Amino acid sequence: MGREEIFSKLNIRDYNNELEKILEKKSFSEGTKNILLNILYKMETAYDDYNKVKVYTNSKKDMLEEMLKIIKEDCDEIELVKPRLNEETKLGDKKFIAEENKIISYPNEKTVCYGLYNLIKNRVSIKAKYGFLKRPLEKLLSKGKIVDEEEIVRDFDGWSWNVVTEEIENYICNIVYQNIKILVGNEFLQEQINKSKELDFIEELELKLKLNYGEELAQKILNDIYKISILEEIKSDNKKLKDFIKIENIMKKDLEKISNKEQYLQELDTEKKKIGKEIKRIDEIMNDTQILRKEFMQGNLRREKKIFSLSEYTELLQNRREKLLIKLKKCSKLMEPFTYVQMKLKLNENVKLFEELDLNQYNEEKIFNELINLQKSFLKAFNKTLKNIENKKEIIEKIYVFRYYKLIPINKTEEIKDIKDLKTEIKRTEKYLITKACNLRAINILCNNVEKNYEITSDILKYRIIDLEDMILEAQKNNDKFILKVYDDNAIAGILQYETNEDFNIKLNKKTKLFIWRSEVYEYYFFRSNKNCYRFKLFIRRSRKKNFNWLWTLSRKSSRRKGKLWGLCIQRKWHRLSITYTCTYRSLWKNSKIICRRI
């Protein structure tokens, strides 16, 4: 049986094989091709850890397909530059340069991967109706998405999670993008980004936020994002500061003008009459041949650029008439009560936005202050999501999400949890999260004192352990100190030290787990005697990895026999059905369920 036939029967795509076919049509060097194959391999091997840590991620299939699409459609040339000691290369102080369909990079997987993701600049489209906010929002969200996509190759290697902070292209854009992703969910966010050219991305985002968190908080979050986008634009180009101050002054004048309703409507009415007269005059000229000829001749005497035919002059008049009609409709629209109210409201919002920014007193600290304001709004919204959680699976998911959020870098040396102005809000949120997890019996209560229990659990969750459910704790007593060793599998991730306290709920010199409940997922393949190949996924609750081989054997044998397996009728062709099978193997685990689903 050939390789492609086996994978087709398993219904698994061989992405390496697909990439090789794409590379056959490209004029890349052998070294470049090997780098691209290594990138794809690293993404495949690191995905499970990446997904476990972040929770809100694209599927492996979507990520690999996007990378293949970029290489196939958007990349025609990759120039690798060898680093030279004490010599400046064409890259200068940059690690890569992404031009139109071309990458210039040092010869390593990470920089080439960054270059590939940067080939597509505008990932998010914002409608023109947002005016001065359109370009800053597009740049902010697009760069945030690029940094987010690079993370799987940058920070995960298949066995550990190490954040390479110096390689994060933009900390601010990344934080804003992660805030949005956590609040609205990755599935909704990616759907709106993919449809942003047809749909109004900001409008859809606003509706989602209002639905989940209320109108007031949703508007506050959006305003914080608007302000950060403007400040980020100014930060990247200081010349933009004058442009935004000019826009602010124009909007203030427009608001002042529209606030005097009677005068504003009178001016529009006067403008309408003026346009009407001009349209009437054009109609008179076009309907009378003699007047048309006369105007044509007299107009040519006044014009520097002559018109050489009457038909050309008629066409010119017709174009002018169409433009005037559009202008007339616009004036009529502006006079409508609903349009007037909406326009005044929008101007008020924009002027207020600029007043809060106070660009005349601009400094580089403003963007960090606005980022803190956004985080405070984010934490309020995140707290609302915790109140509706009623099961262990959801609370454990939120523990992973909040752990990831706290560890998002804000610069090369600090993370969100290190921001002084956020410590109170972060503590309140995490304390509520941990308390709820204890009440739902998702995690063990390490100390009977609520404050101390929060402190210990919070300290444990600071470690970059990929699978928190595999984490093991061991308590020891050293003189008057209480020592808590934190293990990631068999390796020590860290050692915590506390004052001896009788309220501690951990047995000394005995290993225990923080998480009580876990759900492990094992994937495996087996071949039937008739050479047909099927793929299954096995969900095991309260299981141990050392029993995995036994379970695989049991499943393989049970699929070949008729009859009952602990009360469940297994048909010879049961693998063809799309229903869920459950059975209990009492001699191994009491009251434990093995659940097998057809994929």
Sequence and secondary structure as in RCSB ss.txt:
>XXXX:A:sequence
MGREEIFSKLNIRDYNNELEKILEKKSFSEGTKNILLNILYKMETAYDDYNKVKVYTNSKKDMLEEMLKIIKEDC
DEIELVKPRLNEETKLGDKKFIAEENKIISYPNEKTVCYGLYNLIKNRVSIKAKYGFLKRPLEKLLSKGKIVDEE
EIVRDFDGWSWNVVTEEIENYICNIVYQNIKILVGNEFLQEQINKSKELDFIEELELKLKLNYGEELAQKILNDI
YKISILEEIKSDNKKLKDFIKIENIMKKDLEKISNKEQYLQELDTEKKKIGKEIKRIDEIMNDTQILRKEFMQGN
LRREKKIFSLSEYTELLQNRREKLLIKLKKCSKLMEPFTYVQMKLKLNENVKLFEELDLNQYNEEKIFNELINLQ
KSFLKAFNKTLKNIENKKEIIEKIYVFRYYKLIPINKTEEIKDIKDLKTEIKRTEKYLITKACNLRAINILCNNV
EKNYEITSDILKYRIIDLEDMILEAQKNNDKFILKVYDDNAIAGILQYETNEDFNIKLNKKTKLFIWRSEVYEYY
FFRSNKNCYRFKLFIRRSRKKNFNWLWTLSRKSSRRKGKLWGLCIQRKWHRLSITYTCTYRSLWKNSKIICRRI
>XXXX:A:secstr
  HHHHHHHHT   HHHHHHHHHHTS   HHHHHHHHHHHHHHHHHHHHHHHHHSS   HHHHHHHHHHIIIII 
SEEEE    TT   TTTT SEEEETTEEEE SSHHHHHHHHHHT    S   GGGGGGHHHHHHHHHHHHHHHHH
HHHHTB SS B   GGG S HHHHHHHHHHHHHH HHHHHHHHHTTTTS HHHHHHHHHHHHH HHHHHHHHHHH
HHHHHHHHHHH TTHHHHHHHHHHHHHHHHHHHHSHHHHHHHHHHHHHHHHHHHHHHHHHHH HHHHHHHHHHHH
HH SS    HHHHHHHHHHHHHHHHHHHHHHHHHHSHHHHHHHHHHHHHHHHHHHHHTGGG  THHHHHHHHHHH
HHHHHHHHHHHHT  SHHHHHHHHHHHHHHHT BSSSS BGGG GGGHHHHHHHHHHHHHHHHHTTSB   BSSH
HHHHHHHHHHTTS  S GGGEEEEEEEETTEEEEEEEETTEEEEEEEEE  TTB S BT EEESBS  EEEEEEE
EE TTS EEEEEEEEES  GGGHHHHHHHHHHHTT  SEETTEE  TTGGG  SEEEE  TTTSTT  EEEEE 
